[in-house]
Amino acid sequence: MSKAGITLATTDPPTPTVPLPGRRGVELALIVLAVLLSVYGYCAVGLARNGTVPPGAAGYGAGLGVLALVAHLAVRRRAPHADPLPLPIGVLLNGLGLVLIYRLDLEAPGAPAAPTQLVWSALGMTLFTAVVLVLRDHRVLQRYTYLCVTTALVLLTVPILFPAVNGARIWIRVAGFSIQPGEFAKVLLAVFFAAYLAANRSALTYAGRRVWGLQLPTGRVLGPIVAVWLVSVGVLVLERDLGTSLLFFGLFVVLLYVATGRTGWIAVGLLLASLGAVAVGRLEPHVHHRIETWLHPFASIEAGEGPNQLAQSLFAFAEGGILGTGLGLGHSVLIGFAVKSDFILATAGEELGLAGLSAIFLLYGLLVERGYRAGLALRDPFGRLLAVGLASLMALQVFVIAGGVTGLIPLTGMAMPFLAQGGSSVVTNWTIVALLVRLSDCARRQGDGGDGR
Amino acid sequence: MTRHIRHAALFCALLLVALLVNASRVQVLHAGDYEVNPANRRDTISRYQQPRGNILVAGRPVTGSRDTGEHLRYERTYTDGPLYAPVTGFASQEYGTTLLEHAEDGLLSGAAPLLAPLPRWNEFTRSRNAGGNVVTTIDPAAQRAAYEGLGSRKGAVAAIEPSTGRILALVSAPSYDPALLSGNGTVARSAWARLNADPDRPMLNRAVQRTYPPGSTFKVVTAAAALDAGVVKNLDRRTDSPDPYTLPGTTTRLTNGSEGCENATVREAFVWSCNTVFAKLGVDTGVARMKEMAQSFGFNDAGLRIPFPVARSTFDTTVDRAQLALSSIGQYNTRATPLQMAAVAAAVAGGGQVREPYLVERTTRAGGGTVSTAGSRPARRAMHPTTATRMRELMRGVVEDGTGRKAAIPGALVGGKTGTAQHGLGNSGTPYAWFISWAQREEDMEARVAVAVVVEDAAADRGEISGGGTAAPIARAVMEAVLKP
């Protein structure tokens, strides 16, 4: 077990001897499919609501198509061996998100969110293109480890200076735009964790005492995990953002485990997380209330105060049943506040049913799986940890918010990657996909015996 | 490291499985519970997403639907709302439904499974059928005559076609405009508060939901029971009835409002409404036979639906002889809805046959296809046909030369009975004025209409005449409206 981190070369897949096909044609075909599915969804909403194809259908399809095509050309030029799946999955999820937001805009025509979201999506896909074009090798990022963590901490702390929005201090407002800097911090922290752990993993592997069959880490190396834990709790207490705090800590524990192979880290992580959760649940009324709502979603109905958001969300999912009501025909707008952001999945669940919801979950699952596959195929520890980190980030985020709105775990405010309204989130997620594309390309080139080394 | 990456991947796969299992739990396993949760507004929204079916009177809708463009889209409208309120009730987005709007709600809202083209079709397509229509038996002319006849007085009118049981008029006054309650805004809320606070209770359907002591109109039941039982064989033989009559087993003396009741014949006693004669007649007939006759007219039946429920009219069967004497003249615990008393008149007019009253002729789909029809209902014999013939004679006598002369219609045979019911503590309340009657055109084979009218605040004159003076003209107007060719 202690050798696992060092003997990685032997467990790698055998080196292929023939050059691999580029698979760019597959990617293009899938992108076309993704764009067509999104346009179809857009038309379905219009037909269901007004009986006509919405006037913007062609322009919407063209816009999404051109952006996806540019991204594809960038991949074709600078990452020809990349995995063909992440980009089309991103396009499809982003397109579906735009459809859902457009559909919810029709309920309250006063404040359309879809056009802004389209602008942010364009920005995100442009950033994707830029990352793929500029970042030729992911290992370059290792040089900026401490710049990454400093920037991330600054981004995390800046919103504390701004007024709270809906109980959470996670937004800053600049020139009419709302930005959530915490979203950008996620990628930077993933890079930092990967780089830090890749550099220090042998030190962290030193075993300490054995307690109940668990190899506990020595006290000396507990420093970093305690520091990250403190930052997470700080985020939670200062910004009242339970989701982000949970995400950071979960990500760090996963990466620590992968880097060192010590189950003891998981034990320590779980212990610290439970301590934090119990303490915060007791002390913070905001968090305590969330837990109460999770345990008794219908308590407010029985108390005669009407259904709360979670209850409305559950009603929406239930209405969807197996096949859904059809796009544009549900009433998820009853959820009210945050229906386009945190609760966007309820609209998908109601109008696309369990079938559509499962498809969306499986798309995320596939994206995460491609990330892990790149991680397995890569040879350098930093690349492996970065791929695993980004994939886990996506997985944890989907689980935390999807589990929250379906009543599986206490609800914490967080954007559903690609689907939810929120510019910062879309841009961040496109960056993650760009890095996964880059990593998968490097993995193939390394495996191919190309210029990776 | 590879092995641990695989472990981490397995962990992510477990998260995915947890999400999928939980989604199935919410969307399939518990979906039914969530859908019927009263706080879930989806059913309400889809209910108001389409125009509601209409209630028709003489082929013309008296209801409608208005597209508000709001969240709950269609709102109920009414033409002649106050006139038909005792028939339609209201259909409110805030306060639910009443009367026909309630009883036929499934059909009107399109939710009734009968409307679906195939079983479970709507569940499968998640669609709702267009609301069906309800065709009523109401005669608009009779309804209006009754409504205008009552005017600003409190009271109720019920009219029935004796040969079928079709309800021709159902009026309650004061009335209200149900359209005020249709929406869910401040108009509905303030109207609701105002109507509920009104001491006159305009939303109470006095014709079917309220019982009154029937007073002397109940003498029709007593006379029929006595005739059927053979206690009275000859209408024109003098009875052995003292005036005043001391109630058996008590020292209470019952008197009359009119002269000449001592030992009067049954015919005289009926025409001049002698309490003493009929109280003794009821006691002579006995509680068992009185109960049997009252129940065959429909008293003590709590299950009548027309299709909305009708309050139970009562004839107390656990009485001593003194109480039976009072019960026999429509006092003590004897109570009746106006519809019940119209049914009594209808039974006499229809040769002793009682037909259950009904308000809905048929129901149709939005396109016009029939969903259900009232069909022919079984008739029940309340009294022997010869008894009915003699009862018709007695009732005609009241109109021709008794207390109900104001109900006479030229060219028609009209029978009636007046009543003035005492009520309140020590009989202190303003008496209720009653008139029940039936009318038949001379050239016809059978009576066309039977009416019951009750006026709550009749003139303070407490004489028997108030039934004939206040209520009889209203009954005549209704009967004329029906008889008019």
Boltz contact constraints between the chains, C-beta under 6 A:
constraints:
  - contact:
      token1: [A, 4]
      token2: [B, 3]
      max_distance: 6.0
  - contact:
      token1: [A, 5]
      token2: [B, 1]
      max_distance: 6.0
  - contact:
      token1: [A, 8]
      token2: [B, 1]
      max_distance: 6.0
  - contact:
      token1: [A, 8]
      token2: [B, 2]
      max_distance: 6.0
  - contact:
      token1: [A, 11]
      token2: [B, 2]
      max_distance: 6.0
  - contact:
      token1: [A, 254]
      token2: [B, 8]
      max_distance: 6.0
  - contact:
      token1: [A, 258]
      token2: [B, 4]
      max_distance: 6.0
  - contact:
      token1: [A, 258]
      token2: [B, 5]
      max_distance: 6.0
  - contact:
      token1: [A, 258]
      token2: [B, 8]
      max_distance: 6.0
  - contact:
      token1: [A, 261]
      token2: [B, 4]
      max_distance: 6.0
  - contact:
      token1: [A, 301]
      token2: [B, 39]
      max_distance: 6.0
  - contact:
      token1: [A, 307]
      token2: [B, 39]
      max_distance: 6.0
  - contact:
      token1: [A, 314]
      token2: [B, 26]
      max_distance: 6.0
  - contact:
      token1: [A, 314]
      token2: [B, 34]
      max_distance: 6.0
  - contact:
      token1: [A, 315]
      token2: [B, 34]
      max_distance: 6.0
  - contact:
      token1: [A, 315]
      token2: [B, 40]
      max_distance: 6.0
  - contact:
      token1: [A, 317]
      token2: [B, 26]
      max_distance: 6.0
  - contact:
      token1: [A, 317]
      token2: [B, 27]
      max_distance: 6.0
  - contact:
      token1: [A, 318]
      token2: [B, 31]
      max_distance: 6.0
  - contact:
      token1: [A, 318]
      token2: [B, 34]
      max_distance: 6.0
  - contact:
      token1: [A, 318]
      token2: [B, 35]
      max_distance: 6.0
  - contact:
      token1: [A, 319]
      token2: [B, 42]
      max_distance: 6.0
  - contact:
      token1: [A, 320]
      token2: [B, 27]
      max_distance: 6.0
  - contact:
      token1: [A, 321]
      token2: [B, 27]
      max_distance: 6.0
  - contact:
      token1: [A, 321]
      token2: [B, 31]
      max_distance: 6.0
  - contact:
      token1: [A, 325]
      token2: [B, 126]
      max_distance: 6.0
  - contact:
      token1: [A, 331]
      token2: [B, 42]
      max_distance: 6.0
  - contact:
      token1: [A, 331]
      token2: [B, 45]
      max_distance: 6.0
  - contact:
      token1: [A, 334]
      token2: [B, 41]
      max_distance: 6.0
  - contact:
      token1: [A, 354]
      token2: [B, 23]
      max_distance: 6.0
  - contact:
      token1: [A, 354]
      token2: [B, 27]
      max_distance: 6.0
  - contact:
      token1: [A, 357]
      token2: [B, 23]
      max_distance: 6.0
  - contact:
      token1: [A, 358]
      token2: [B, 20]
      max_distance: 6.0
  - contact:
      token1: [A, 361]
      token2: [B, 19]
      max_distance: 6.0
  - contact:
      token1: [A, 361]
      token2: [B, 20]
      max_distance: 6.0
  - contact:
      token1: [A, 365]
      token2: [B, 16]
      max_distance: 6.0
  - contact:
      token1: [A, 368]
      token2: [B, 12]
      max_distance: 6.0
  - contact:
      token1: [A, 372]
      token2: [B, 9]
      max_distance: 6.0
  - contact:
      token1: [A, 375]
      token2: [B, 5]
      max_distance: 6.0
  - contact:
      token1: [A, 376]
      token2: [B, 5]
      max_distance: 6.0
  - contact:
      token1: [A, 388]
      token2: [B, 5]
      max_distance: 6.0
  - contact:
      token1: [A, 395]
      token2: [B, 12]
      max_distance: 6.0
  - contact:
      token1: [A, 395]
      token2: [B, 15]
      max_distance: 6.0
  - contact:
      token1: [A, 399]
      token2: [B, 15]
      max_distance: 6.0
  - contact:
      token1: [A, 402]
      token2: [B, 19]
      max_distance: 6.0
  - contact:
      token1: [A, 406]
      token2: [B, 22]
      max_distance: 6.0
  - contact:
      token1: [A, 406]
      token2: [B, 23]
      max_distance: 6.0
  - contact:
      token1: [A, 406]
      token2: [B, 26]
      max_distance: 6.0
  - contact:
      token1: [A, 408]
      token2: [B, 22]
      max_distance: 6.0
